[in-house]
Amino acid sequence: MNKANARIWLAEEGLEILGPSFQTRYATLPNMNAAFGKVFYVDKATGSDSQDGLTPATAFATVAKAITANNLEFTGLNYKMNTIYVHSNTYSEALTVMPHNCNVIGIGARARLGSVLTFTTAASNCNFWNMRFRQATAAPHVTIPDNCYGVSFHNCIFEGNGSATYALSVGICQDLVVEDCQFLGNPVFPTAIILTGLQIRMIIRRNHIAATTNGIEDACMTASYGGIICDNYIGKQFADPNSTTQMAYGIKLDKTTGTSKILIVNNRIEAVDGIYSASSDTQFQNTAIDNVVNEAGTSTTEDEVNTA
């Protein structure tokens, strides 16, 4: 499928609902040219897993089948990128396998993965675009395992619901990117993003993040470096109309051992403690610049990481 035909399919399948911003960012993805890899289609309403998934007319019915087909392409060293287009619907699939070298792109108003996603096998270059994540059990929405490389979320929505514990839990990872996403719900999550493993060259930027306890929590006790958290709005009230209280910590750095070098810049935070570090040891070398923080009703500009 060439790039022109892919754009036609995007338009026919409701991409215009998302407006020019989505088209500008995603309709020109380089791998939309089939020379860069295969394109798979998923449509719960009209697809079938007995089909080849290579055209809209022969789409798969499940995301799991598309991931299996994608991963069969990468049995050896392979640098191409595939694409999985997921048509608007709710897919209640408890996925455990991540796609390798793949962009998973939601098409239409709401392409939602509606079950716990506890990925158990590491993947490289796995990117989610315009997807929604929602489930109601006492578990994280999405769990990324250790030893991943190049995992990213773009323009996604994580919806708090029921007793979900975290929106996104990330183990050891290089080049994690979370950008232009929303973390919301009624009720919202206790913690929106938790980093449980070493992070190298992490980027968390331009997100709207709501939670009751922690917006972003770095819970890793080993070395991390090259990370940046910037241009986020972190608060609770915008997502939960029934709440009049602030979250406990906007950005919470639990590390007391190892090293940490995170640049925290230009965030807007409403929390009892905007930016918190469990240790003031100079080995952590975290830097906070121009963060506007509203702590319990008092606005200030926070240019250092507080330990209280």
N, C-alpha and C positions, 0 to 999 in steps of 0.2 A: 504494500500500500504506500503510495507516494505522499508527499507532504500536502499537496493540494487536496487529494481525496480525504486525507485525515482531517483537514480543516473543515471540509464539507460535512463530514460525519459529526464533528463537534458541534457545528451549527444546527444540524438536523436534530441532534439529540438533546438540545436544550441549553447549550453553553451560553447562548445569549442572555439567559436568565441571570447569569452572574455578572453581566456587564462588561464594559471595556477593560476594567482593571484585570480581570481574569484572563481575557483574551491577550492583553499585552504581555502578561507575565508567562503564560503557559502555552498559548497556541503556537509559539515559535520554538518550542523545545527542540534541540537539534536531533534527538533520537526519533522524532516523528517521521524522519526519512527512513524507510525500511532498510536502507544500506547500513544503518548503524545498529540494527538488531531487529528482532521480531516485535510485532504489535499484537497483543491479545485483548479480547473484549469479553466483558462480563455483564450479563443482563439477567437478573433473577426472574423477571417477568416472562421473557421470551426465549431465554437461552436453554441449553442442555449440555451437561457434562460429557455427553456422548459425541458432541461435535468437536471441531478442531479449534474453535475459539479465535480464528485468524481474521474473521470479518464480522461486522455487526450482525449480519444475517445468520452467522454460524457461531454466535457467542456462547461462551460457557455460562452455566447457571450459578456457579459458586466461585468465590475468590480463591478458595483452597485449590480448586482444579487449575486455575490460571497460574498460581504460584508453583504448583507441581510442574506444569508445562514449561514455565519460565526456567526453573532450576535445572531441568533436563538439558538446557542449552549450555550449562556451565559445569560440565564434568571435568574439564581441564582448564589450563590457563586460557582465559578469554577476556578480552577487554571491551567488547561491545556492550551497549546498554539496550535492554528491552523496555517495553512499555506495557502496562496493564491499564486499560480504561475500564472503570467500574461505573455502570449506569446507575442513576438515582434509584435508590431503594434501601431497605434495611436488611443487612446480611447478618443473620444470627449465627455466626460461625466462630467457634472457639479455636482460632488459629494458633498454631505452635511453631510453624516453619516460616521464616522470613524469606522474601524473594531476594536473590543475589543480582547485583548489577541491573536494577530495575527501578523505573519510576511508576508508582501506583497512583493513578490520577482519577479522582472522582469527577464524574460528568453530570451536569444537571444541578438541581437545587439542593439535593440531599442524598449523597452516597454515604451511608452510615454502616459502620461495623458495630453490631449491637451485642457483642458478647465479650467476655474477658479474653484479652489477647496476651497470653503468657508465652512469649517466644522463647524457645529453649535451645535453639541452634544459632550460632553467630552467623552474621552475614556482612558482606561488604557492599557499599554503594546501594543502599536501600533507601529510597526516597518516597515519602507520602505527600501528595499534593491534593488540597481541596477535599479531604476526607473528614468525616465526623466519627467520633468514638463515644459510645455510651453503653453502660451496663450498670446493674443495680446491686451486685453482690459485694461482700466485704473483701475486696481484693483490688489491686491496681487496675485501672482501665487497660493500660499498655505497659508491658514489662519487656525491656530490651536486655538481653543477656550479656555476660562478659565477652570481651574479645571481639567486639564489633568494630567496623571501620566505615566511616562515611555514612552514618544513618542520619536522616533529616526529615523534618516535618515542616511543611509550608502551607500557610493559609488553611490550617486544619482547625476543627472545633472539638474540644474535649468537654463533654457535658456531664456535670455532676448529677448523680441520681441515686437515691436510696442510700446504701451504706458503703459505697466505693471509698477506698482508703487514699489512693493517689490517682492523679490523672496519668502521669507518666513517670515510670521508674526506670532508671538507666544504670546498667552496670559498667564495667570497664569499656571505654570507648574512645576511639580517636576520631576527631573531626565530626562530633555531634553538632547538628544545627537545628534549632527550634526558632522559627521566625514567622511573624505575621499570623500567629495562632491566637485562639481564644480559649481560656479555661474558665468555665462558668457553670451555672446550674442553680437549682433551688430545691434542695440545699447544695451549696458549693462543696468542694473537696476539703478534707482536713489539710492536706498538702497537695499543691498542684504539681510541682516537679521535684522529684527527689533523685539525687545523684548518689548511688551507692558504691560506685567504683571509680577508679582513677579516670580522670578526663584530660585528654590532650587536645589542645586547639579547639575547645568547645566554644560555640557561639549561641547565645540566647538573646534574641533582640526583637523589638517591635511587637511584643505580645501584650495582650490584655489578660492579666492573671488574677483570678479570685480564689480565695481559700479562707478557711476559718483559723488555721494555725500558722502554716508556713506557705509563703508564695513559692520561693525556690529554696530548697535545702540541700546543701552539700554535706552528705553524711559519710563521705569517704575519709578514711584515716591514713591513706597512703599519699604519695606525691601526686600532685596535679599541676599542670602549668599551661600557659598560653591561652587561658580562657578569657572570654569577654561576656559580660552581662550588661546590655545597654538598651536604652530607649524603650524600656518596658513601662506599662502602667500596671502596678501591683496594688490591689486593694480588694475589698470585700463588698462594699455597699453597691457598686454598680451592677453586680450580678445577683444580689440577693435583696429584693425589696423589703423583706421582712426583718432585716438585720439593721441594728443601729450601732453595732460594736465593730471595732477594728480587728483585723487579724493580729495574731501575736507577733510574728516576725515576717517582714517583707522578704528579706534575703538572710538566711541563717546558715552560717558556716560553722559546722560542728567540729572541724578538725582540731585535734590537740597534738597530733604527732605527724611526722612526715613534713612535706613542704607544700605550699600552695601559692600560686601566682595568678590571681584573677583580677582583671580590670573591671570595675563596676562604675559605669559612667552614664549620666544623663537619664536615670530612671525616675519615675514619679511613683512614690510609695505612700500608702496610707496604712500604718500599722502601729501597734504599741511600741515596737522597736523596729525601726526601718531596716537597718543593716547591722547584723550582730555577728560577732566572732567569738568562739569559745576560748580563744587564746590571744594574747597580745604579743606573743613571741615574734621577734623580728624575722624568723625564718619563713613566715608565711607570706610576707611581702605582697599582700593584697592592696590594691589601690582603689579608692573611691573618689570620684570627681564629679561635681555638679549634679548630685542627686537631690531632688527636691522631695523632702520627707515631711509628712504630716503625722506627727506622733502624738496620739491622744489629743488632737485638736490644736497642736502648736506646729506651725509650719517653719521649716528651716532648710538650709542647704547643707547637705552632709558630704563633706569632703574627706572623711576618714572612716575606717571601719571601727565601729564601737565594740567594746568588750563588756558592755553593761546594758 
